[in-house]
Amino acid sequence: MTKEELIAFEEEIAAEFNAGRVRAPVHLYSGNEEQIIEIFRSVQPADWVLCSWRSHYQCLLKGVPREQVKAEIMAGHSISLCFPGHRVFSSAIVTGVLPIAVGVALAIKRRGGSERVHCFMGEMTAETGMASSCIKYSRNHQLPIRFIIEDNGKSVCTDTRETWAASTLSFEGSHDPMIVYYRYQTKYPHAGAGVRVQF
């Protein structure tokens, strides 16, 4: 899927939400298309992708048909998109997928599988103790997993760096091969598309 196709999809969902046809929260991507496309160049069909409430791009890039992703969003499932047949799982619970991703990676290692796990999280989630523990455990046990930290500078409506009184976050500039970190700016609010109320 191209950058232009990803953008067009989110703009279509934004229009549906602002018109009142999506009667549940949506969390939209914008401004990170090139980075996420590059990340998915190394994601194989048998790999697992786990992510949070903002997962439209991951589903599309993992091969879930566009119409199927949109149908689930229109049905109110944007924040918990799960497509087991494509090995994509997401959760609206902060840090919710992290231990699950570690468990999947541990299972792969124990049975000698060749798949990998790609676990996406926001930069505020990356500052939690759960993220630190999951990354440490995965590194020490050499699990087939990588953690992708997507930094849009805010958690809900709060500036992450102001919250932690830190100019640099824990994994910013990391050279850990288990971690991919990138920053981007989004045109959308945390939830919704900027016209209707968020929830």
ABEGO torsion letter per residue (X at the ends): XBAAAAAAAAAAAAAAAAAGABABBBBBBBGAAAAAAAAAAABBAABBBBBBABAAAAAAAAGBBAAAAAAAAAAGAAAABBBAAAGBBBBABBGAAAAAAAAAAAAAAAAGBABBBBBBBBAAAAABAAAAAAAAAAAAAGBBBBBBBBBAGBBEABBAAAAAGBABBAABGBABAABBBBBBBBABBABEAGABBAX
